[in-house]
């Protein structure tokens, strides 16, 4: 019964998300009549990567792309892909390995990538493409002033202050196999109260306003530099690798073979520093995603 209910909830969320995105339009000019549909998760980096994928495909092939931004979280995007509601989206190796395949956390990037690629092929009939060049791992963040005050660089050192601190995390991070429960156990994190759960965008506001003292973000978040935050070193290597990679339906690649040559040009295109800067252009400078991506493509010689 629980499994049925969970499936029902995911399916309902997917239907609502798809309906919402169809009404809202997309970042591309192709509207809803594209040859292929690209989805994206609901945060800034995914807005950028979805737009990059869409612009690049349209610029290098004769295909029109329907882009659906802010589709939802990992499970919704993955479900949409295997059900054929979308043709591709950008995923992260560690997320696939832990949240989709339910494998125990490991730290070898190549082993994680190979396992995900093989199982996605055999179980889901999906093709995992080559990584884009950067890793966006979970990052536990504190204010720089606190890092200096308590001489903290690592999560192990931060655990000594945890009983005096409050933490903030996203909803998904609280439930994931590679998320908070395992992190708290690994580092013996015992905060003053149970971590506050909130939408990712609110986490930065909360730490800025001293509502919390540590938050779970991502290593490429544009807000890190803007808000003068510090990434705590994962000294016990708890988090798995999270390399960004396009995932496509094999049927789509077979139908449009020109996609392979196009996507190959994105291999290793972006490093972590560049991704953080792109995120900052959106979150910090409040620029339009489409414009930022167009400029980045020109910079990389893709336009």
C-alpha positions in Angstrom: 0.0 0.0 0.0 2.8 2.4 0.9 4.5 1.7 -2.5 1.3 2.3 -4.3 0.8 5.6 -2.5 4.3 6.7 -3.2 3.9 5.9 -6.9 0.6 7.8 -6.9 2.2 10.9 -5.4 5.1 10.9 -7.8 2.8 10.4 -10.8 0.5 13.2 -9.6 3.4 15.5 -9.1 4.8 14.7 -12.5 1.4 15.4 -14.2 1.0 18.7 -12.3 4.6 19.7 -13.1 4.3 18.9 -16.8 1.0 20.8 -17.0 2.4 23.8 -15.2 5.5 23.9 -17.4 3.4 23.6 -20.6 1.3 26.6 -19.5 4.4 28.6 -18.5 6.3 28.2 -21.7 10.1 27.8 -21.8 13.4 29.6 -22.1 13.7 28.8 -25.8 11.9 30.3 -28.7 10.7 27.0 -30.0 7.5 26.8 -27.8 5.9 23.4 -27.2 6.3 22.2 -30.8 9.9 21.1 -30.6 11.4 18.0 -32.0 12.8 17.0 -28.6 12.0 18.1 -25.1 14.7 18.9 -22.5 13.8 19.0 -18.8 15.6 20.6 -15.9 15.4 20.5 -12.2 14.1 23.3 -10.1 17.2 25.4 -9.2 19.4 28.0 -10.9 22.2 25.7 -12.1 19.7 23.5 -13.8 18.1 26.5 -15.4 21.5 27.3 -16.9 22.4 23.8 -18.0 19.0 23.1 -19.5 19.3 26.4 -21.5 22.8 25.5 -22.5 21.7 22.1 -23.8 18.8 23.6 -25.7 20.7 26.4 -27.3 23.6 24.1 -28.3 21.4 21.5 -29.9 19.5 24.1 -31.9 22.7 25.8 -33.0 24.5 22.6 -34.1 21.6 20.6 -35.5 18.4 21.1 -37.5 16.3 20.2 -34.4 14.0 22.5 -32.5 14.0 22.1 -28.7 11.2 22.5 -26.2 12.7 23.4 -22.9 10.8 22.7 -19.7 12.6 24.5 -16.8 11.8 23.9 -13.1 10.3 20.5 -13.8 10.9 19.3 -10.3 13.4 17.2 -8.3 15.4 14.1 -9.1 12.6 11.6 -9.0 10.2 13.7 -11.1 12.8 14.4 -13.8 13.9 10.7 -13.9 10.3 9.5 -14.1 9.5 12.0 -16.8 12.5 10.7 -18.8 11.7 7.0 -18.6 8.1 7.6 -19.3 9.0 9.6 -22.5 7.6 12.9 -21.2 11.0 14.4 -21.8 13.9 13.3 -24.0 16.8 14.4 -21.8 18.0 16.3 -18.7 21.2 17.0 -16.9 21.8 14.7 -13.9 24.7 14.2 -11.4 26.5 10.9 -11.0 26.3 10.7 -7.3 22.6 11.5 -7.3 21.9 8.8 -9.9 24.0 6.3 -7.9 22.4 7.0 -4.6 18.9 8.5 -5.1 17.9 6.4 -8.2 20.0 3.2 -8.0 19.9 3.1 -4.1 23.5 2.1 -4.0 25.6 2.7 -0.9 27.9 5.7 -1.0 31.3 5.3 -2.6 33.9 7.9 -3.5 35.5 6.7 -6.7 34.3 9.0 -9.6 35.0 6.6 -12.4 33.4 3.6 -10.6 30.3 5.6 -9.9 30.0 6.9 -13.5 30.6 3.4 -15.0 28.0 1.8 -12.7 25.4 4.5 -13.5 26.1 4.3 -17.2 25.7 0.5 -17.3 22.6 0.2 -15.1 20.8 3.1 -16.9 21.4 1.3 -20.2 20.3 -2.1 -19.0 17.4 -1.1 -16.7 16.0 2.1 -18.1 17.1 2.1 -21.7 18.8 5.5 -21.1 22.2 6.6 -22.3 24.5 8.5 -19.9 26.7 10.8 -21.9 30.2 12.1 -21.1 30.4 14.5 -18.1 30.3 18.2 -18.7 33.6 18.8 -16.8 32.6 19.9 -13.3 31.4 18.3 -10.1 28.7 19.9 -8.0 28.9 18.2 -4.7 26.9 18.9 -1.6 28.6 21.5 0.5 28.1 22.3 4.2 28.4 26.1 4.5 29.0 28.5 7.3 29.6 32.2 7.6 33.2 33.2 7.1 33.1 35.2 10.3 32.3 32.0 12.2 35.0 30.0 10.4 37.5 32.6 11.6 36.1 33.0 15.1 36.2 29.3 15.8 39.2 28.4 13.5 37.1 25.9 11.6 38.0 24.5 8.2 36.5 21.0 8.2 33.3 19.3 9.1 35.0 17.4 11.9 36.0 20.7 13.5 32.5 22.1 13.0 31.0 19.2 14.8 32.4 20.6 18.1 30.3 23.7 17.6 27.2 21.9 16.4 25.5 21.7 19.8 25.5 25.5 19.9 24.3 25.9 16.3 21.2 25.6 14.2 21.2 24.0 10.8 19.2 24.4 7.7 18.8 21.8 4.9 16.6 21.2 1.8 13.7 18.8 1.9 15.4 16.3 -0.4 18.7 16.4 1.4 16.9 15.4 4.7 15.7 12.2 3.1 18.4 11.1 0.7 20.7 8.1 1.3 23.7 10.5 0.7 22.1 13.2 2.7 21.7 14.4 6.3 21.2 11.2 8.3 24.4 9.6 7.0 26.3 12.9 7.3 25.2 13.4 11.0 26.2 9.9 11.8 29.6 10.2 10.1 30.5 13.5 11.8 28.5 13.1 15.0 26.6 16.2 14.3 24.3 17.1 17.2 22.7 20.5 16.6 20.8 22.5 19.1 17.6 21.5 17.4 16.7 19.3 14.4 17.7 21.0 11.2 15.1 23.3 9.7 13.9 22.1 6.3 13.1 24.7 3.7 13.4 25.4 -0.1 16.9 25.8 -1.3 16.6 29.5 -2.1 15.5 30.2 1.4 18.6 28.6 3.0 20.9 31.4 1.9 18.5 34.0 3.3 18.3 32.1 6.5 22.0 32.0 7.1 22.4 35.6 6.0 19.8 36.7 8.6 21.4 34.5 11.3 18.3 32.3 11.5 20.7 29.2 11.1 24.4 28.8 11.4 25.1 26.0 8.9 23.3 25.1 5.7 23.5 22.3 3.1 24.2 23.9 -0.3 26.2 23.0 -3.4 29.8 23.6 -4.2 29.0 25.6 -7.3 26.3 27.9 -5.7 26.8 31.4 -6.9 25.7 32.8 -3.5 28.8 31.4 -1.7 31.0 34.3 -2.7 28.3 36.8 -2.7 27.3 36.1 1.0 30.9 35.5 2.1 30.3 31.9 3.1 32.9 29.1 3.6 32.7 25.5 2.3 33.6 23.1 5.1 36.0 20.4 4.0 34.5 17.0 3.8 37.5 15.5 5.6 36.0 12.1 6.1 35.0 11.9 2.4 31.3 11.3 3.1 29.8 12.8 -0.1 30.1 10.8 -3.3 31.2 12.4 -6.6 28.6 14.5 -8.4 29.7 15.0 -12.0 27.2 16.7 -14.2 26.2 14.6 -17.2 23.5 14.7 -19.9 21.1 11.7 -19.8 19.1 10.9 -23.0 16.5 8.4 -24.0 18.2 5.9 -26.4 15.2 6.1 -28.7 15.8 9.8 -29.1 19.4 9.3 -30.0 18.5 6.6 -32.5 15.9 8.8 -34.1 18.2 11.8 -34.3 21.8 10.5 -34.7 23.1 14.0 -35.3 22.7 14.6 -31.6 25.8 12.5 -30.7 28.2 14.7 -32.7 26.5 17.8 -31.2 26.7 16.6 -27.6 30.4 15.6 -27.9 31.3 19.3 -28.1 30.0 19.7 -24.6 32.4 17.1 -23.1 34.5 18.7 -20.3 33.3 22.2 -21.4 32.7 23.7 -17.9 34.9 23.6 -14.8 33.5 24.2 -11.3 34.8 27.8 -11.1 33.0 28.7 -14.3 29.8 27.0 -13.1 29.9 29.0 -9.9 30.4 32.2 -11.9 27.5 31.4 -14.2 25.3 30.7 -11.1 26.4 34.0 -9.6 25.4 35.9 -12.8 21.9 34.7 -12.3 21.5 34.8 -8.5 23.8 37.7 -7.7 23.6 39.9 -10.7 20.0 39.0 -11.5 20.7 38.6 -15.2 18.6 36.6 -17.6 19.5 32.9 -18.1 19.2 33.0 -21.8 21.6 36.0 -22.1 24.2 34.5 -19.7 24.2 31.2 -21.6 24.5 32.9 -25.0 27.6 34.8 -23.8 29.1 31.7 -22.3 28.7 29.8 -25.6 30.4 32.7 -27.5 33.3 32.7 -25.0 33.7 29.0 -25.6 33.6 29.3 -29.3 30.3 27.5 -29.7 28.3 30.4 -31.1 
